[in-house]
Amino acid sequence: MIKNNFHLLRKISEKYLYILIGSIIQGFAMGSFLFPHFIPSGGAGGLTVLLNYWFSLPMSIGLFIINASMLLIAVHYLGTSSAIGTLVGITGTSIAVNLFEVYVHLSFQNVWIDLFIGSITLGIGVGLLLRQGVSHGGIGILALIISKARRIPPGKPLFLINGVIFIIISYIINWQIVVQAVICQWFSTKIIDWIFHLHVPPNVLSFLQPQFRKK
C-alpha cells in the first residue's frame, strides 16, 4: 500500500512538473516574442490582444480571464483531473507572460525573427502540455464543446472561430497580423505534433523528475 502511494505521488509530481515547464515555455513565447508585436498565438491570444488594445488590460490578466472562463464552461467535458491540470497550465502561462513581457525583455525587435522564434517556442510549450493530457486552454475548449454538441470534428469550429477573431484584429489593428498569425499557427502546429509523438527514453529526463526518499 505504501509502495503504491509512493508511486502515485511520484507520477503526479512528474505530471505537474512537466505541466509547469510547458506553461512557462508557452508564456515565454507569448510574452517575449509574440505579444510585443500583437501577434495572437490563437483565438484566446487574439482576444487578449484585443482587450489590451481596447482597454489597455495587461496581456497576462486578459489571457488568464479568457482561459479561466473557457475552462469553467468546459470543466464537465474535460473531467476533474484534466481540468485541474489545465488550470495549473493557464495560471503558469499567465504568470510567465507577465514576467517576460514586463520584467525580462528578450525580443529581437524584428517582427519576423520574433515570429519564427516565438512560433517554435510556443509549439514546444503546448506540445509538453498536450503530452500530459491537459489542454492549453483558449478557444480549443470552446471548439471541443461545439464539436461534441454538433458531432463534428473540432478542427472546423476552431478554424472558423479563430478566423473570425483574426479578421477582427486585422480590421482594427493591422492586416499583416492575420498573415503572421497564420504563420505562427503553421510553425507551432508542426512543433506540437513533433513533441507530442516524440519518444523520449525515461532515463534521458530523469534529472527533471522529483526525487523522494523512502523512510
Sequence and secondary structure as in RCSB ss.txt:
>XXXX:A:sequence
MIKNNFHLLRKISEKYLYILIGSIIQGFAMGSFLFPHFIPSGGAGGLTVLLNYWFSLPMSIGLFIINASMLLIAV
HYLGTSSAIGTLVGITGTSIAVNLFEVYVHLSFQNVWIDLFIGSITLGIGVGLLLRQGVSHGGIGILALIISKAR
RIPPGKPLFLINGVIFIIISYIINWQIVVQAVICQWFSTKIIDWIFHLHVPPNVLSFLQPQFRKK
>XXXX:A:secstr
 HHHHHHHHHHHHHHHHHHHHHHHHHHHHIIIIIGGGT  SSHHHHHHHHHHHHH   HHHHHHHHHHHHHHHHH
HHH HHHHHHHHHHHHHHHHHHHIIIII     S HHHHHHHHHHHHHHHHHHHHHTT    THHHHHHHHHHHH
TS THHHHHHHHHHHHHHHHHHT THHHHHHHHHHHHHHHHHHHHHH    GGGGGGGS      
